[in-house]
Amino acid sequence: MTLAGLLNYILNHKHMLFPQPLFQFLILAALLLMSIGALSLIIMLLRDIKSKTLW
Amino acid sequence: MQHQSEILSPTTGWALMAILSLLWILLGVYWGRKARDMDGFMLAGRNVGLAFGTATAMATWITSNTTMLAPQFALQLGIWGMIAYSTAAFGLFLFAPLARRIKDLMPSGYTSGDFIRLRYGRTTWYIFLVISIFYGFTWLISMGMAGGILMHALAGIPYQTGMTVILLVCVLYTVFGGLYAVIGTDYIQSLIIIIGIVVVGVAVLYSIDLETVYTDLQAEKPMLLDMLLPASIMAIFNNLLFGIGEVFHSNVWWSRAFAMRQGVGQRAYTLAGFFWLPVPIAAGFIALTSSSLGVNITSPDMVGPLMAGHILGQAGAVIVFVVFFCSLASSIDSLLAATSDLIVEDVYKKMVRPGADEKRTRRISVVVIIGLGMLAWAVCMPRIGTLATVLFFAGPMVASTIYPIVLGLFWRTASPQGAQWAMLLGTGIGLAAYFELGWYTASLIGASVSIMVTTAFAWWRPDQFDWKRLDESKTGA
């Protein structure tokens, strides 16, 4: 698709909504990433304590 | 006055506040024993590891604004509103390589002001200090106000009392423990915040499926699902640049770059960015479920607490209270420490008393932290303005510092005149846009002016900076 084509598509779909799967993915991915974050912080802490590199 | 979002009894609120306050102060005193010299007090010994480094960058960036404004953004600007808020994570991502560069070029540096002074000279340094201290103080006031408003809204604790307690607690543990206490407590606070938001988010998902939420939104507020909502798209660029500006110029982040062990800074900031990125989305989507769950929202910035209380009852209310208290404390302590470092190192030691010894400097640091706390308290007492207006006003100012800092770290040709005019014109024109066009354009315009001016001067009147001048331990300056 050319840039002009893309622009034309956007202008013709001014009120295009976020597709439902994307909406769901966004929210589930956010919660998953946060859970991974919490777990990673705990693992990093244990590794730093073990290798005496906390401070 | 009964607030719509009062979800805890004052007795529970007082008990939670007392427990958390005591915990942070005791930890501050405990970790403070490690701060034997100024490197320890101001920079936690310059040897902070990956776990603490990542957590402190993330926790400091999760302010009460993240947990209050992200749902408000979602409710007013839709999906793009949440995404717009989460783009502030790019401040952390993009600061990661800078953190490495800063540590390499300035192994014995203390503040962002040190860099500006050594790189661009005194005039630019004065302008920068005005912007940076103003911003740090504005952020501190917005956090103090948020503390009072939240304690009142969540548990009916009077505004003045809640605000006083949160400021007092943060002042106490920062005075006792310096950056050791700030970083140590940040780790615990970041875990509490993440786990709290995930628990509330999962509880919402158990209460209602996302398909229903989507269908309800489509029927009642399709604008919130719109892929091309112009105000939201402007908000993305504004937030992105405001976020980058906030991180790049602020001594809060520079002091952490100096504090982290060699080789840790880049990884810590990158990981912090990844872990922060989903927070506004996770906190924001809860707001979008409000109409499906039949919750009537009259004050949009209280939508998060209301929803948590509605779904999880007292347990949810306790989680929200603790999450808010932690997000406030993790930012207030960092601001107190970093702003006082800037005042002590750049103003007191460089302008007032250059020969001050360690003992005296430490004493002055304590006085400045207490003074900042008291000043913030005095300004917060009358409860003026709203969180957003106070914070976004500083947007164009900080956005105008992005390019002088980035180009100053990587381009020899970036010149002092370019940096000065970039900050002055970026701030001036950005503020004009704030009043004439709207808050969501101010940072974008401030940053655009700043990049044009810095780049133009680097081409037309190039400097030939010697990087060795940034290492004061070698130049003996």
Contacts between the chains, C-beta under 8 A, distances in Angstrom:
chain1	res1	chain2	res2	distance
A	10	B	228	6.7
A	13	B	227	7.9
A	13	B	228	7.8
A	14	B	228	5.9
A	15	B	222	7.4
A	15	B	226	6.2
A	15	B	228	7.5
A	16	B	226	7.5
A	16	B	227	4.7
A	16	B	228	6.6
A	17	B	218	6.7
A	17	B	222	6.3
A	17	B	225	4.3
A	17	B	226	6.3
A	17	B	227	6.4
A	18	B	79	5.2
A	18	B	225	4.9
A	18	B	226	7.8
A	18	B	227	5.7
A	20	B	210	8.0
A	20	B	211	7.0
A	20	B	214	4.8
A	23	B	79	6.6
A	23	B	210	6.9
A	23	B	214	5.5
A	23	B	225	7.1
A	24	B	210	4.7
A	24	B	211	7.7
A	24	B	214	7.5
A	26	B	79	7.1
A	26	B	82	8.0
A	26	B	83	7.9
A	26	B	281	6.2
A	26	B	285	7.8
A	27	B	201	7.9
A	27	B	205	8.0
A	27	B	210	6.3
A	27	B	281	6.7
A	27	B	282	7.4
A	27	B	285	4.7
A	28	B	210	7.9
A	29	B	278	7.0
A	30	B	201	7.8
A	30	B	278	3.5
A	30	B	279	7.8
A	30	B	281	3.9
A	30	B	282	4.4
A	30	B	285	7.3
A	31	B	198	5.9
A	31	B	201	4.9
A	31	B	202	6.6
A	31	B	205	7.6
A	31	B	278	7.2
A	31	B	282	5.5
A	33	B	274	7.0
A	33	B	275	7.3
A	33	B	277	6.9
A	33	B	278	4.3
A	34	B	194	5.3
A	34	B	197	6.5
A	34	B	198	5.1
A	34	B	201	7.8
A	34	B	275	7.1
A	34	B	278	5.0
A	34	B	279	6.7
A	34	B	282	5.6
A	35	B	194	8.0
A	35	B	198	5.5
A	36	B	275	7.9
A	37	B	58	7.7
A	37	B	194	5.7
A	37	B	274	7.1
A	37	B	275	3.3
A	37	B	278	7.8
A	38	B	191	6.1
A	38	B	194	4.5
A	38	B	195	5.6
A	38	B	198	7.0
A	40	B	54	7.9
A	40	B	271	7.1
A	40	B	275	7.2
A	41	B	51	6.3
A	41	B	54	6.6
A	41	B	55	5.6
A	41	B	187	7.4
A	41	B	190	6.6
A	41	B	191	6.0
A	41	B	194	7.7
A	41	B	275	7.5
A	42	B	191	7.4
A	44	B	50	5.3
A	44	B	51	3.7
A	44	B	54	6.5
A	45	B	51	4.1
A	45	B	52	7.9
A	45	B	187	7.1
A	47	B	50	7.8
A	47	B	51	7.3
A	48	B	49	4.2
A	48	B	50	6.2
A	48	B	51	4.6
A	48	B	52	7.3
A	53	B	49	4.3
A	53	B	50	7.6
A	53	B	261	7.1
A	54	B	49	5.1
A	54	B	51	6.9
A	54	B	52	6.5
A	55	B	34	7.0
A	55	B	44	6.5
A	55	B	45	6.0
A	55	B	47	5.6
A	55	B	48	6.2
A	55	B	49	6.7
A	55	B	52	7.2
A	55	B	180	7.5
